[in-house]
Amino acid sequence: MNDEGSAQNIIKGKRLIAVAWQSTAFLMLVLLGGVVWPELFGVVVVIVSVVMFGLGVLLLVLAFALGLRRSRVEQVSISGLFLLQGSSPSFVRKVLIGSVLTQLAAAFTAAGLRIYTELAFGILAPTFVFGLASFWVGRYGSFPPRTSDPV
């Protein structure tokens, strides 16, 4: 068995990772509907995007709170907490950042295809996956222990 396969079996927070890609697929379907039938799906794109944005902001606040709590005993960095740098396995980082980038590309493409329509709200939706990734790190990420040197 290779190292990558065994690493995937012990990944924590698999449900959060699955939600990231499920939300990406859902957003892409909604945006596709908005591109094909803007009169019918325009309101749906707005509702889905605003809900995903709100949930993403909530997840970012929760991730920040988790980071604050963990910073008492660990050296939590902003790049580690919000950008997954050095705090998550490469598999998790690739999946979550890939999901964020996929949503951003889909949202900007849809907004560019239907300029001056409700599809512009789609660029708010990737905040959800960004918040989900930060929440994953706040919950399951690894940071070095804090040194006992007083500052």
HELIX and SHEET records of a PDB file:
HELIX    1   1 ASP A    3  ASN A    9  1                                   7    
HELIX    2   2 LYS A   14  VAL A   36  1                                  23    
HELIX    3   3 PRO A   38  ARG A   70  1                                  33    
HELIX    4   4 ILE A   78  LEU A   83  1                                   6    
HELIX    5   5 SER A   90  LEU A  113  1                                  24    
HELIX    6   6 GLU A  118  LEU A  124  5                                   7    
HELIX    7   7 THR A  127  TYR A  140  1                                  14    
END                                                                             
